[in-house]
Amino acid sequence: TYNSGKTADFAVVDVGATIFNDLFYSSSTPILYRYCPNCNDEHKHIYYRRFTQLDGSFNVYGVTDNWFSENNVLNTDFKLYSTLNDALNDVNCWTYCNYNDPGVGMFRDCGVDGYVPFEWTARETYRTDGEAAAFYVYLESPQDTNDYSITRPFIGLLIGLSHGGSAPSDMS
């Protein structure tokens, strides 16, 4: 997902809401990974794991652009983690998020232990204080990609959804 305010070394690829959400909900463990090379160390790798509305009725793609709290409350509807292992095992989740600032996308001022400003990303925004990042969906196996042409699996588990580019070498 791309924010025009700050850039990173990514080619812009937006697969759209339908493919994005279909891929996200095709996993039995719906996890969205954000890689943000220009973010502070705590925010370079964020894993968003969904726990409610697993039928696909919640628009995950939509909150990449506008981080709102409706059906999207930390430690109720979703949890944030710093590593894939923590997300898969549901341990060491983050404790703070705020929401509801139009044009501010994932993950607004969320933090491991409290408020951390300006580490968010949005697909399209008039704001220039967010960060450019890539998002990836967790898939149990590469076969889960169905017929989608986004076939850049990372460690056989993650699939690139936006910004194309190469896999981050420091995925944790």
Secondary structure, DSSP 8 states (H G I E B T S, - for coil): ---TTS--S------HHHHHHHHHHHSSS-EEEEE-TTS-GGGSEEEEEE-S-TTTTS-HHHHTTS---TT--BTTTEEEESSHHHHHHT-S---B-----TT--TTTT-BSSS---S----SS-S--SS---EEEEE-SSGGGGTT-S---EETTTEEE-SS-S---TT--
